[in-house]
């Protein structure tokens, strides 16, 4: 297979991983990656938007899989299962 015939795999710039438990007494969080690099932890949707803006990414739709990929839940999942 040549490069031209190979399928293009799209990666969104923002990846929000599954909910992790914090230390006792601290809220759960989700690790965030931007362009494949871990950039911090988000505890709410606003953290995702603020981090995206800090990296020059404007998010118009948090449900657009070409912009944000949610792993282990969606934008409403902020507590461990």
mmCIF file of the N, C-alpha and C atoms, coordinates in Angstrom:
data_MODEL
# 
_entry.id   MODEL 
# 
loop_
_atom_site.group_PDB 
_atom_site.id 
_atom_site.type_symbol 
_atom_site.label_atom_id 
_atom_site.label_alt_id 
_atom_site.label_comp_id 
_atom_site.label_asym_id 
_atom_site.label_entity_id 
_atom_site.label_seq_id 
_atom_site.pdbx_PDB_ins_code 
_atom_site.Cartn_x 
_atom_site.Cartn_y 
_atom_site.Cartn_z 
_atom_site.occupancy 
_atom_site.B_iso_or_equiv 
_atom_site.pdbx_formal_charge 
_atom_site.auth_seq_id 
_atom_site.auth_comp_id 
_atom_site.auth_asym_id 
_atom_site.auth_atom_id 
_atom_site.pdbx_PDB_model_num 
ATOM 1   N N  . UNK A 1 1  ? 0.851   -1.177 0.000  1.00 0.00 ? 1  UNK A N  1 
ATOM 2   C CA . UNK A 1 1  ? 0.000   0.000  0.000  1.00 0.00 ? 1  UNK A CA 1 
ATOM 3   C C  . UNK A 1 1  ? 0.895   1.238  0.000  1.00 0.00 ? 1  UNK A C  1 
ATOM 4   N N  . UNK A 1 2  ? 0.555   2.177  -0.816 1.00 0.00 ? 2  UNK A N  1 
ATOM 5   C CA . UNK A 1 2  ? 1.330   3.413  -0.861 1.00 0.00 ? 2  UNK A CA 1 
ATOM 6   C C  . UNK A 1 2  ? 0.768   4.406  0.141  1.00 0.00 ? 2  UNK A C  1 
ATOM 7   N N  . UNK A 1 3  ? 1.533   5.463  0.378  1.00 0.00 ? 3  UNK A N  1 
ATOM 8   C CA . UNK A 1 3  ? 1.053   6.488  1.305  1.00 0.00 ? 3  UNK A CA 1 
ATOM 9   C C  . UNK A 1 3  ? -0.239  7.119  0.826  1.00 0.00 ? 3  UNK A C  1 
ATOM 10  N N  . UNK A 1 4  ? -0.349  7.333  -0.461 1.00 0.00 ? 4  UNK A N  1 
ATOM 11  C CA . UNK A 1 4  ? -1.538  7.975  -1.002 1.00 0.00 ? 4  UNK A CA 1 
ATOM 12  C C  . UNK A 1 4  ? -2.768  7.098  -0.791 1.00 0.00 ? 4  UNK A C  1 
ATOM 13  N N  . UNK A 1 5  ? -2.603  5.780  -0.888 1.00 0.00 ? 5  UNK A N  1 
ATOM 14  C CA . UNK A 1 5  ? -3.728  4.875  -0.739 1.00 0.00 ? 5  UNK A CA 1 
ATOM 15  C C  . UNK A 1 5  ? -4.058  4.587  0.724  1.00 0.00 ? 5  UNK A C  1 
ATOM 16  N N  . UNK A 1 6  ? -3.154  4.923  1.626  1.00 0.00 ? 6  UNK A N  1 
ATOM 17  C CA . UNK A 1 6  ? -3.409  4.620  3.033  1.00 0.00 ? 6  UNK A CA 1 
ATOM 18  C C  . UNK A 1 6  ? -4.421  5.601  3.617  1.00 0.00 ? 6  UNK A C  1 
ATOM 19  N N  . UNK A 1 7  ? -5.249  5.115  4.538  1.00 0.00 ? 7  UNK A N  1 
ATOM 20  C CA . UNK A 1 7  ? -6.250  6.011  5.135  1.00 0.00 ? 7  UNK A CA 1 
ATOM 21  C C  . UNK A 1 7  ? -5.589  7.018  6.075  1.00 0.00 ? 7  UNK A C  1 
ATOM 22  N N  . UNK A 1 8  ? -6.175  8.194  6.154  1.00 0.00 ? 8  UNK A N  1 
ATOM 23  C CA . UNK A 1 8  ? -5.688  9.227  7.074  1.00 0.00 ? 8  UNK A CA 1 
ATOM 24  C C  . UNK A 1 8  ? -6.365  9.031  8.418  1.00 0.00 ? 8  UNK A C  1 
ATOM 25  N N  . UNK A 1 9  ? -5.582  8.949  9.472  1.00 0.00 ? 9  UNK A N  1 
ATOM 26  C CA . UNK A 1 9  ? -6.132  8.807  10.812 1.00 0.00 ? 9  UNK A CA 1 
ATOM 27  C C  . UNK A 1 9  ? -6.151  10.179 11.458 1.00 0.00 ? 9  UNK A C  1 
ATOM 28  N N  . UNK A 1 10 ? -7.344  10.658 11.767 1.00 0.00 ? 10 UNK A N  1 
ATOM 29  C CA . UNK A 1 10 ? -7.508  11.989 12.343 1.00 0.00 ? 10 UNK A CA 1 
ATOM 30  C C  . UNK A 1 10 ? -7.323  11.932 13.845 1.00 0.00 ? 10 UNK A C  1 
ATOM 31  N N  . UNK A 1 11 ? -6.546  12.851 14.369 1.00 0.00 ? 11 UNK A N  1 
ATOM 32  C CA . UNK A 1 11 ? -6.375  12.978 15.812 1.00 0.00 ? 11 UNK A CA 1 
ATOM 33  C C  . UNK A 1 11 ? -6.796  14.364 16.227 1.00 0.00 ? 11 UNK A C  1 
ATOM 34  N N  . UNK A 1 12 ? -7.726  14.445 17.147 1.00 0.00 ? 12 UNK A N  1 
ATOM 35  C CA . UNK A 1 12 ? -8.088  15.780 17.634 1.00 0.00 ? 12 UNK A CA 1 
ATOM 36  C C  . UNK A 1 12 ? -6.930  16.364 18.431 1.00 0.00 ? 12 UNK A C  1 
ATOM 37  N N  . UNK A 1 13 ? -6.844  17.660 18.504 1.00 0.00 ? 13 UNK A N  1 
ATOM 38  C CA . UNK A 1 13 ? -5.751  18.313 19.236 1.00 0.00 ? 13 UNK A CA 1 
ATOM 39  C C  . UNK A 1 13 ? -5.882  18.119 20.729 1.00 0.00 ? 13 UNK A C  1 
ATOM 40  N N  . UNK A 1 14 ? -7.134  17.963 21.221 1.00 0.00 ? 14 UNK A N  1 
ATOM 41  C CA . UNK A 1 14 ? -7.371  17.855 22.658 1.00 0.00 ? 14 UNK A CA 1 
ATOM 42  C C  . UNK A 1 14 ? -7.881  16.451 22.986 1.00 0.00 ? 14 UNK A C  1 
ATOM 43  N N  . UNK A 1 15 ? -7.256  15.838 23.979 1.00 0.00 ? 15 UNK A N  1 
ATOM 44  C CA . UNK A 1 15 ? -7.672  14.527 24.473 1.00 0.00 ? 15 UNK A CA 1 
ATOM 45  C C  . UNK A 1 15 ? -7.908  14.661 25.969 1.00 0.00 ? 15 UNK A C  1 
ATOM 46  N N  . UNK A 1 16 ? -9.099  14.275 26.414 1.00 0.00 ? 16 UNK A N  1 
ATOM 47  C CA . UNK A 1 16 ? -9.430  14.327 27.837 1.00 0.00 ? 16 UNK A CA 1 
ATOM 48  C C  . UNK A 1 16 ? -9.630  12.887 28.296 1.00 0.00 ? 16 UNK A C  1 
ATOM 49  N N  . UNK A 1 17 ? -8.731  12.418 29.161 1.00 0.00 ? 17 UNK A N  1 
ATOM 50  C CA . UNK A 1 17 ? -8.761  11.029 29.604 1.00 0.00 ? 17 UNK A CA 1 
ATOM 51  C C  . UNK A 1 17 ? -9.807  10.808 30.685 1.00 0.00 ? 17 UNK A C  1 
ATOM 52  N N  . UNK A 1 18 ? -10.004 9.539  31.061 1.00 0.00 ? 18 UNK A N  1 
ATOM 53  C CA . UNK A 1 18 ? -11.024 9.164  32.036 1.00 0.00 ? 18 UNK A CA 1 
ATOM 54  C C  . UNK A 1 18 ? -10.795 9.771  33.411 1.00 0.00 ? 18 UNK A C  1 
ATOM 55  N N  . UNK A 1 19 ? -11.841 9.744  34.202 1.00 0.00 ? 19 UNK A N  1 
ATOM 56  C CA . UNK A 1 19 ? -11.817 10.336 35.548 1.00 0.00 ? 19 UNK A CA 1 
ATOM 57  C C  . UNK A 1 19 ? -10.908 9.516  36.463 1.00 0.00 ? 19 UNK A C  1 
ATOM 58  N N  . UNK A 1 20 ? -10.075 10.228 37.212 1.00 0.00 ? 20 UNK A N  1 
ATOM 59  C CA . UNK A 1 20 ? -9.182  9.604  38.181 1.00 0.00 ? 20 UNK A CA 1 
ATOM 60  C C  . UNK A 1 20 ? -9.525  10.140 39.564 1.00 0.00 ? 20 UNK A C  1 
ATOM 61  N N  . UNK A 1 21 ? -9.367  9.308  40.541 1.00 0.00 ? 21 UNK A N  1 
ATOM 62  C CA . UNK A 1 21 ? -9.612  9.746  41.921 1.00 0.00 ? 21 UNK A CA 1 
ATOM 63  C C  . UNK A 1 21 ? -8.429  10.568 42.402 1.00 0.00 ? 21 UNK A C  1 
ATOM 64  N N  . UNK A 1 22 ? -8.729  11.667 43.036 1.00 0.00 ? 22 UNK A N  1 
ATOM 65  C CA . UNK A 1 22 ? -7.687  12.487 43.632 1.00 0.00 ? 22 UNK A CA 1 
ATOM 66  C C  . UNK A 1 22 ? -7.277  11.931 44.984 1.00 0.00 ? 22 UNK A C  1 
ATOM 67  N N  . UNK A 1 23 ? -6.415  12.610 45.635 1.00 0.00 ? 23 UNK A N  1 
ATOM 68  C CA . UNK A 1 23 ? -6.052  12.235 47.008 1.00 0.00 ? 23 UNK A CA 1 
ATOM 69  C C  . UNK A 1 23 ? -7.279  12.372 47.890 1.00 0.00 ? 23 UNK A C  1 
ATOM 70  N N  . UNK A 1 24 ? -7.290  11.688 49.023 1.00 0.00 ? 24 UNK A N  1 
ATOM 71  C CA . UNK A 1 24 ? -8.446  11.843 49.919 1.00 0.00 ? 24 UNK A CA 1 
ATOM 72  C C  . UNK A 1 24 ? -8.694  13.327 50.237 1.00 0.00 ? 24 UNK A C  1 
ATOM 73  N N  . UNK A 1 25 ? -9.917  13.746 50.056 1.00 0.00 ? 25 UNK A N  1 
ATOM 74  C CA . UNK A 1 25 ? -10.275 15.131 50.324 1.00 0.00 ? 25 UNK A CA 1 
ATOM 75  C C  . UNK A 1 25 ? -10.139 16.057 49.128 1.00 0.00 ? 25 UNK A C  1 
ATOM 76  N N  . UNK A 1 26 ? -9.549  15.572 48.022 1.00 0.00 ? 26 UNK A N  1 
ATOM 77  C CA . UNK A 1 26 ? -9.444  16.418 46.827 1.00 0.00 ? 26 UNK A CA 1 
ATOM 78  C C  . UNK A 1 26 ? -10.382 15.866 45.752 1.00 0.00 ? 26 UNK A C  1 
ATOM 79  N N  . UNK A 1 27 ? -10.851 16.731 44.871 1.00 0.00 ? 27 UNK A N  1 
ATOM 80  C CA . UNK A 1 27 ? -11.832 16.297 43.872 1.00 0.00 ? 27 UNK A CA 1 
ATOM 81  C C  . UNK A 1 27 ? -11.198 15.404 42.801 1.00 0.00 ? 27 UNK A C  1 
ATOM 82  N N  . UNK A 1 28 ? -12.012 14.574 42.153 1.00 0.00 ? 28 UNK A N  1 
ATOM 83  C CA . UNK A 1 28 ? -11.505 13.781 41.034 1.00 0.00 ? 28 UNK A CA 1 
ATOM 84  C C  . UNK A 1 28 ? -11.111 14.703 39.883 1.00 0.00 ? 28 UNK A C  1 
ATOM 85  N N  . UNK A 1 29 ? -10.335 14.171 38.952 1.00 0.00 ? 29 UNK A N  1 
ATOM 86  C CA . UNK A 1 29 ? -9.852  14.981 37.836 1.00 0.00 ? 29 UNK A CA 1 
ATOM 87  C C  . UNK A 1 29 ? -9.690  14.116 36.598 1.00 0.00 ? 29 UNK A C  1 
ATOM 88  N N  . UNK A 1 30 ? -9.461  14.786 35.462 1.00 0.00 ? 30 UNK A N  1 
ATOM 89  C CA . UNK A 1 30 ? -9.190  14.106 34.202 1.00 0.00 ? 30 UNK A CA 1 
ATOM 90  C C  . UNK A 1 30 ? -7.914  14.706 33.617 1.00 0.00 ? 30 UNK A C  1 
ATOM 91  N N  . UNK A 1 31 ? -6.998  13.838 33.210 1.00 0.00 ? 31 UNK A N  1 
ATOM 92  C CA . UNK A 1 31 ? -5.757  14.287 32.587 1.00 0.00 ? 31 UNK A CA 1 
ATOM 93  C C  . UNK A 1 31 ? -6.089  14.816 31.194 1.00 0.00 ? 31 UNK A C  1 
ATOM 94  N N  . UNK A 1 32 ? -5.452  15.927 30.828 1.00 0.00 ? 32 UNK A N  1 
ATOM 95  C CA . UNK A 1 32 ? -5.632  16.519 29.506 1.00 0.00 ? 32 UNK A CA 1 
ATOM 96  C C  . UNK A 1 32 ? -4.352  16.462 28.710 1.00 0.00 ? 32 UNK A C  1 
ATOM 97  N N  . UNK A 1 33 ? -4.510  16.159 27.425 1.00 0.00 ? 33 UNK A N  1 
ATOM 98  C CA . UNK A 1 33 ? -3.396  16.219 26.487 1.00 0.00 ? 33 UNK A CA 1 
ATOM 99  C C  . UNK A 1 33 ? -3.749  17.214 25.385 1.00 0.00 ? 33 UNK A C  1 
ATOM 100 N N  . UNK A 1 34 ? -2.750  17.955 24.937 1.00 0.00 ? 34 UNK A N  1 
ATOM 101 C CA . UNK A 1 34 ? -2.893  18.830 23.786 1.00 0.00 ? 34 UNK A CA 1 
ATOM 102 C C  . UNK A 1 34 ? -1.759  18.480 22.837 1.00 0.00 ? 34 UNK A C  1 
ATOM 103 N N  . UNK A 1 35 ? -2.109  18.176 21.604 1.00 0.00 ? 35 UNK A N  1 
ATOM 104 C CA . UNK A 1 35 ? -1.133  17.796 20.578 1.00 0.00 ? 35 UNK A CA 1 
ATOM 105 C C  . UNK A 1 35 ? -0.228  16.661 21.053 1.00 0.00 ? 35 UNK A C  1 
ATOM 106 N N  . UNK A 1 36 ? -0.813  15.699 21.790 1.00 0.00 ? 36 UNK A N  1 
ATOM 107 C CA . UNK A 1 36 ? -0.079  14.521 22.223 1.00 0.00 ? 36 UNK A CA 1 
ATOM 108 C C  . UNK A 1 36 ? 0.770   14.692 23.467 1.00 0.00 ? 36 UNK A C  1 
ATOM 109 N N  . UNK A 1 37 ? 0.743   15.862 24.086 1.00 0.00 ? 37 UNK A N  1 
ATOM 110 C CA . UNK A 1 37 ? 1.529   16.119 25.295 1.00 0.00 ? 37 UNK A CA 1 
ATOM 111 C C  . UNK A 1 37 ? 0.603   16.337 26.490 1.00 0.00 ? 37 UNK A C  1 
ATOM 112 N N  . UNK A 1 38 ? 0.928   15.709 27.601 1.00 0.00 ? 38 UNK A N  1 
ATOM 113 C CA . UNK A 1 38 ? 0.148   15.939 28.822 1.00 0.00 ? 38 UNK A CA 1 
ATOM 114 C C  . UNK A 1 38 ? 0.369   17.378 29.269 1.00 0.00 ? 38 UNK A C  1 
ATOM 115 N N  . UNK A 1 39 ? -0.735  18.099 29.469 1.00 0.00 ? 39 UNK A N  1 
ATOM 116 C CA . UNK A 1 39 ? -0.619  19.513 29.822 1.00 0.00 ? 39 UNK A CA 1 
ATOM 117 C C  . UNK A 1 39 ? -1.209  19.841 31.188 1.00 0.00 ? 39 UNK A C  1 
ATOM 118 N N  . UNK A 1 40 ? -1.904  18.895 31.804 1.00 0.00 ? 40 UNK A N  1 
ATOM 119 C CA . UNK A 1 40 ? -2.446  19.173 33.122 1.00 0.00 ? 40 UNK A CA 1 
ATOM 120 C C  . UNK A 1 40 ? -3.680  18.363 33.421 1.00 0.00 ? 40 UNK A C  1 
ATOM 121 N N  . UNK A 1 41 ? -4.350  18.765 34.495 1.00 0.00 ? 41 UNK A N  1 
ATOM 122 C CA . UNK A 1 41 ? -5.554  18.081 34.948 1.00 0.00 ? 41 UNK A CA 1 
ATOM 123 C C  . UNK A 1 41 ? -6.739  19.034 34.873 1.00 0.00 ? 41 UNK A C  1 
ATOM 124 N N  . UNK A 1 42 ? -7.875  18.474 34.490 1.00 0.00 ? 42 UNK A N  1 
ATOM 125 C CA . UNK A 1 42 ? -9.116  19.250 34.441 1.00 0.00 ? 42 UNK A CA 1 
ATOM 126 C C  . UNK A 1 42 ? -10.072 18.682 35.477 1.00 0.00 ? 42 UNK A C  1 
ATOM 127 N N  . UNK A 1 43 ? -10.724 19.573 36.193 1.00 0.00 ? 43 UNK A N  1 
ATOM 128 C CA . UNK A 1 43 ? -11.711 19.150 37.185 1.00 0.00 ? 43 UNK A CA 1 
ATOM 129 C C  . UNK A 1 43 ? -13.131 19.515 36.760 1.00 0.00 ? 43 UNK A C  1 
ATOM 130 N N  . UNK A 1 44 ? -13.236 20.245 35.634 1.00 0.00 ? 44 UNK A N  1 
ATOM 131 C CA . UNK A 1 44 ? -14.538 20.657 35.101 1.00 0.00 ? 44 UNK A CA 1 
ATOM 132 C C  . UNK A 1 44 ? -14.363 21.059 33.641 1.00 0.00 ? 44 UNK A C  1 
ATOM 133 N N  . UNK A 1 45 ? -15.479 21.187 32.949 1.00 0.00 ? 45 UNK A N  1 
ATOM 134 C CA . UNK A 1 45 ? -15.453 21.586 31.539 1.00 0.00 ? 45 UNK A CA 1 
ATOM 135 C C  . UNK A 1 45 ? -14.748 22.927 31.366 1.00 0.00 ? 45 UNK A C  1 
ATOM 136 N N  . UNK A 1 46 ? -14.928 23.822 32.319 1.00 0.00 ? 46 UNK A N  1 
ATOM 137 C CA . UNK A 1 46 ? -14.283 25.135 32.202 1.00 0.00 ? 46 UNK A CA 1 
ATOM 138 C C  . UNK A 1 46 ? -12.760 25.008 32.172 1.00 0.00 ? 46 UNK A C  1 
ATOM 139 N N  . UNK A 1 47 ? -12.220 24.030 32.898 1.00 0.00 ? 47 UNK A N  1 
ATOM 140 C CA . UNK A 1 47 ? -10.771 23.799 32.859 1.00 0.00 ? 47 UNK A CA 1 
ATOM 141 C C  . UNK A 1 47 ? -10.328 23.370 31.460 1.00 0.00 ? 47 UNK A C  1 
ATOM 142 N N  . UNK A 1 48 ? -11.139 22.555 30.805 1.00 0.00 ? 48 UNK A N  1 
ATOM 143 C CA . UNK A 1 48 ? -10.821 22.112 29.443 1.00 0.00 ? 48 UNK A CA 1 
ATOM 144 C C  . UNK A 1 48 ? -10.791 23.319 28.506 1.00 0.00 ? 48 UNK A C  1 
ATOM 145 N N  . UNK A 1 49 ? -11.799 24.166 28.611 1.00 0.00 ? 49 UNK A N  1 
ATOM 146 C CA . UNK A 1 49 ? -11.866 25.352 27.744 1.00 0.00 ? 49 UNK A CA 1 
ATOM 147 C C  . UNK A 1 49 ? -10.726 26.328 28.026 1.00 0.00 ? 49 UNK A C  1 
ATOM 148 N N  . UNK A 1 50 ? -10.408 26.546 29.298 1.00 0.00 ? 50 UNK A N  1 
ATOM 149 C CA . UNK A 1 50 ? -9.316  27.461 29.650 1.00 0.00 ? 50 UNK A CA 1 
ATOM 150 C C  . UNK A 1 50 ? -7.960  26.936 29.174 1.00 0.00 ? 50 UNK A C  1 
ATOM 151 N N  . UNK A 1 51 ? -7.743  25.630 29.322 1.00 0.00 ? 51 UNK A N  1 
ATOM 152 C CA . UNK A 1 51 ? -6.481  25.046 28.867 1.00 0.00 ? 51 UNK A CA 1 
ATOM 153 C C  . UNK A 1 51 ? -6.386  25.127 27.349 1.00 0.00 ? 51 UNK A C  1 
ATOM 154 N N  . UNK A 1 52 ? -7.472  24.832 26.657 1.00 0.00 ? 52 UNK A N  1 
ATOM 155 C CA . UNK A 1 52 ? -7.479  24.935 25.198 1.00 0.00 ? 52 UNK A CA 1 
ATOM 156 C C  . UNK A 1 52 ? -7.131  26.356 24.767 1.00 0.00 ? 52 UNK A C  1 
ATOM 157 N N  . UNK A 1 53 ? -7.740  27.339 25.393 1.00 0.00 ? 53 UNK A N  1 
ATOM 158 C CA . UNK A 1 53 ? -7.465  28.737 25.051 1.00 0.00 ? 53 UNK A CA 1 
ATOM 159 C C  . UNK A 1 53 ? -6.008  29.098 25.314 1.00 0.00 ? 53 UNK A C  1 
ATOM 160 N N  . UNK A 1 54 ? -5.437  28.563 26.390 1.00 0.00 ? 54 UNK A N  1 
ATOM 161 C CA . UNK A 1 54 ? -4.034  28.840 26.706 1.00 0.00 ? 54 UNK A CA 1 
ATOM 162 C C  . UNK A 1 54 ? -3.099  28.307 25.624 1.00 0.00 ? 54 UNK A C  1 
ATOM 163 N N  . UNK A 1 55 ? -3.536  27.279 24.905 1.00 0.00 ? 55 UNK A N  1 
ATOM 164 C CA . UNK A 1 55 ? -2.745  26.713 23.819 1.00 0.00 ? 55 UNK A CA 1 
ATOM 165 C C  . UNK A 1 55 ? -3.198  27.218 22.451 1.00 0.00 ? 55 UNK A C  1 
ATOM 166 N N  . UNK A 1 56 ? -4.025  28.252 22.454 1.00 0.00 ? 56 UNK A N  1 
ATOM 167 C CA . UNK A 1 56 ? -4.448  28.876 21.206 1.00 0.00 ? 56 UNK A CA 1 
ATOM 168 C C  . UNK A 1 56 ? -5.516  28.115 20.447 1.00 0.00 ? 56 UNK A C  1 
ATOM 169 N N  . UNK A 1 57 ? -6.249  27.262 21.137 1.00 0.00 ? 57 UNK A N  1 
ATOM 170 C CA . UNK A 1 57 ? -7.292  26.464 20.495 1.00 0.00 ? 57 UNK A CA 1 
ATOM 171 C C  . UNK A 1 57 ? -8.649  27.019 20.907 1.00 0.00 ? 57 UNK A C  1 
ATOM 172 N N  . UNK A 1 58 ? -9.442  27.405 19.933 1.00 0.00 ? 58 UNK A N  1 
ATOM 173 C CA . UNK A 1 58 ? -10.802 27.867 20.200 1.00 0.00 ? 58 UNK A CA 1 
ATOM 174 C C  . UNK A 1 58 ? -11.738 26.684 20.028 1.00 0.00 ? 58 UNK A C  1 
ATOM 175 N N  . UNK A 1 59 ? -12.493 26.372 21.048 1.00 0.00 ? 59 UNK A N  1 
ATOM 176 C CA . UNK A 1 59 ? -13.440 25.252 21.009 1.00 0.00 ? 59 UNK A CA 1 
ATOM 177 C C  . UNK A 1 59 ? -14.834 25.822 20.877 1.00 0.00 ? 59 UNK A C  1 
ATOM 178 N N  . UNK A 1 60 ? -15.466 25.557 19.738 1.00 0.00 ? 60 UNK A N  1 
ATOM 179 C CA . UNK A 1 60 ? -16.837 26.022 19.515 1.00 0.00 ? 60 UNK A CA 1 
ATOM 180 C C  . UNK A 1 60 ? -17.857 24.962 19.918 1.00 0.00 ? 60 UNK A C  1 
ATOM 181 N N  . UNK A 1 61 ? -17.441 23.688 19.833 1.00 0.00 ? 61 UNK A N  1 
ATOM 182 C CA . UNK A 1 61 ? -18.362 22.586 20.118 1.00 0.00 ? 61 UNK A CA 1 
ATOM 183 C C  . UNK A 1 61 ? -17.600 21.482 20.844 1.00 0.00 ? 61 UNK A C  1 
ATOM 184 N N  . UNK A 1 62 ? -17.881 21.289 22.124 1.00 0.00 ? 62 UNK A N  1 
ATOM 185 C CA . UNK A 1 62 ? -17.208 20.258 22.908 1.00 0.00 ? 62 UNK A CA 1 
ATOM 186 C C  . UNK A 1 62 ? -17.595 18.846 22.481 1.00 0.00 ? 62 UNK A C  1 
ATOM 187 N N  . UNK A 1 63 ? -18.618 18.706 21.665 1.00 0.00 ? 63 UNK A N  1 
ATOM 188 C CA . UNK A 1 63 ? -19.047 17.400 21.172 1.00 0.00 ? 63 UNK A CA 1 
ATOM 189 C C  . UNK A 1 63 ? -18.471 17.074 19.798 1.00 0.00 ? 63 UNK A C  1 
ATOM 190 N N  . UNK A 1 64 ? -17.659 17.955 19.254 1.00 0.00 ? 64 UNK A N  1 
ATOM 191 C CA . UNK A 1 64 ? -17.053 17.722 17.934 1.00 0.00 ? 64 UNK A CA 1 
ATOM 192 C C  . UNK A 1 64 ? -15.831 16.825 18.097 1.00 0.00 ? 64 UNK A C  1 
ATOM 193 N N  . UNK A 1 65 ? -15.900 15.571 17.635 1.00 0.00 ? 65 UNK A N  1 
ATOM 194 C CA . UNK A 1 65 ? -14.781 14.645 17.821 1.00 0.00 ? 65 UNK A CA 1 
ATOM 195 C C  . UNK A 1 65 ? -13.516 15.035 17.058 1.00 0.00 ? 65 UNK A C  1 
ATOM 196 N N  . UNK A 1 66 ? -13.621 15.974 16.132 1.00 0.00 ? 66 UNK A N  1 
ATOM 197 C CA . UNK A 1 66 ? -12.430 16.441 15.436 1.00 0.00 ? 66 UNK A CA 1 
ATOM 198 C C  . UNK A 1 66 ? -11.665 17.474 16.259 1.00 0.00 ? 66 UNK A C  1 
ATOM 199 N N  . UNK A 1 67 ? -12.285 17.971 17.331 1.00 0.00 ? 67 UNK A N  1 
ATOM 200 C CA . UNK A 1 67 ? -11.654 18.968 18.188 1.00 0.00 ? 67 UNK A CA 1 
ATOM 201 C C  . UNK A 1 67 ? -11.259 18.375 19.531 1.00 0.00 ? 67 UNK A C  1 
ATOM 202 N N  . UNK A 1 68 ? -12.211 17.676 20.170 1.00 0.00 ? 68 UNK A N  1 
ATOM 203 C CA . UNK A 1 68 ? -11.985 17.102 21.503 1.00 0.00 ? 68 UNK A CA 1 
ATOM 204 C C  . UNK A 1 68 ? -12.373 15.630 21.492 1.00 0.00 ? 68 UNK A C  1 
ATOM 205 N N  . UNK A 1 69 ? -11.496 14.799 22.021 1.00 0.00 ? 69 UNK A N  1 
ATOM 206 C CA . UNK A 1 69 ? -11.847 13.391 22.210 1.00 0.00 ? 69 UNK A CA 1 
ATOM 207 C C  . UNK A 1 69 ? -11.956 13.136 23.702 1.00 0.00 ? 69 UNK A C  1 
ATOM 208 N N  . UNK A 1 70 ? -13.113 12.631 24.122 1.00 0.00 ? 70 UNK A N  1 
ATOM 209 C CA . UNK A 1 70 ? -13.391 12.310 25.517 1.00 0.00 ? 70 UNK A CA 1 
ATOM 210 C C  . UNK A 1 70 ? -13.208 10.812 25.694 1.00 0.00 ? 70 UNK A C  1 
ATOM 211 N N  . UNK A 1 71 ? -12.349 10.398 26.609 1.00 0.00 ? 71 UNK A N  1 
ATOM 212 C CA . UNK A 1 71 ? -12.092 8.987  26.876 1.00 0.00 ? 71 UNK A CA 1 
ATOM 213 C C  . UNK A 1 71 ? -12.672 8.649  28.242 1.00 0.00 ? 71 UNK A C  1 
ATOM 214 N N  . UNK A 1 72 ? -13.442 7.593  28.316 1.00 0.00 ? 72 UNK A N  1 
ATOM 215 C CA . UNK A 1 72 ? -13.996 7.176  29.605 1.00 0.00 ? 72 UNK A CA 1 
ATOM 216 C C  . UNK A 1 72 ? -15.133 8.046  30.092 1.00 0.00 ? 72 UNK A C  1 
ATOM 217 N N  . UNK A 1 73 ? -15.882 8.604  29.196 1.00 0.00 ? 73 UNK A N  1 
ATOM 218 C CA . UNK A 1 73 ? -17.001 9.463  29.554 1.00 0.00 ? 73 UNK A CA 1 
ATOM 219 C C  . UNK A 1 73 ? -17.052 10.667 28.637 1.00 0.00 ? 73 UNK A C  1 
ATOM 220 N N  . UNK A 1 74 ? -18.048 11.496 28.828 1.00 0.00 ? 74 UNK A N  1 
ATOM 221 C CA . UNK A 1 74 ? -18.189 12.682 27.987 1.00 0.00 ? 74 UNK A CA 1 
ATOM 222 C C  . UNK A 1 74 ? -17.950 13.944 28.811 1.00 0.00 ? 74 UNK A C  1 
ATOM 223 N N  . UNK A 1 75 ? -18.368 15.063 28.269 1.00 0.00 ? 75 UNK A N  1 
ATOM 224 C CA . UNK A 1 75 ? -18.123 16.342 28.942 1.00 0.00 ? 75 UNK A CA 1 
ATOM 225 C C  . UNK A 1 75 ? -18.881 16.476 30.258 1.00 0.00 ? 75 UNK A C  1 
ATOM 226 N N  . UNK A 1 76 ? -19.839 15.584 30.507 1.00 0.00 ? 76 UNK A N  1 
ATOM 227 C CA . UNK A 1 76 ? -20.603 15.624 31.752 1.00 0.00 ? 76 UNK A CA 1 
ATOM 228 C C  . UNK A 1 76 ? -20.073 14.648 32.804 1.00 0.00 ? 76 UNK A C  1 
ATOM 229 N N  . UNK A 1 77 ? -19.041 13.881 32.477 1.00 0.00 ? 77 UNK A N  1 
ATOM 230 C CA . UNK A 1 77 ? -18.516 12.852 33.383 1.00 0.00 ? 77 UNK A CA 1 
ATOM 231 C C  . UNK A 1 77 ? -17.338 13.401 34.171 1.00 0.00 ? 77 UNK A C  1 
ATOM 232 N N  . UNK A 1 78 ? -17.573 13.695 35.442 1.00 0.00 ? 78 UNK A N  1 
ATOM 233 C CA . UNK A 1 78 ? -16.522 14.264 36.291 1.00 0.00 ? 78 UNK A CA 1 
ATOM 234 C C  . UNK A 1 78 ? -16.402 13.552 37.627 1.00 0.00 ? 78 UNK A C  1 
ATOM 235 N N  . UNK A 1 79 ? -17.089 12.438 37.792 1.00 0.00 ? 79 UNK A N  1 
ATOM 236 C CA . UNK A 1 79 ? -16.956 11.635 39.000 1.00 0.00 ? 79 UNK A CA 1 
ATOM 237 C C  . UNK A 1 79 ? -16.611 10.209 38.593 1.00 0.00 ? 79 UNK A C  1 
ATOM 238 N N  . UNK A 1 80 ? -15.809 9.502  39.411 1.00 0.00 ? 80 UNK A N  1 
ATOM 239 C CA . UNK A 1 80 ? -15.452 8.123  39.067 1.00 0.00 ? 80 UNK A CA 1 
ATOM 240 C C  . UNK A 1 80 ? -16.671 7.200  39.152 1.00 0.00 ? 80 UNK A C  1 
ATOM 241 N N  . UNK A 1 81 ? -16.681 6.177  38.343 1.00 0.00 ? 81 UNK A N  1 
ATOM 242 C CA . UNK A 1 81 ? -17.793 5.219  38.332 1.00 0.00 ? 81 UNK A CA 1 
ATOM 243 C C  . UNK A 1 81 ? -17.602 4.174  39.386 1.00 0.00 ? 81 UNK A C  1 
# 
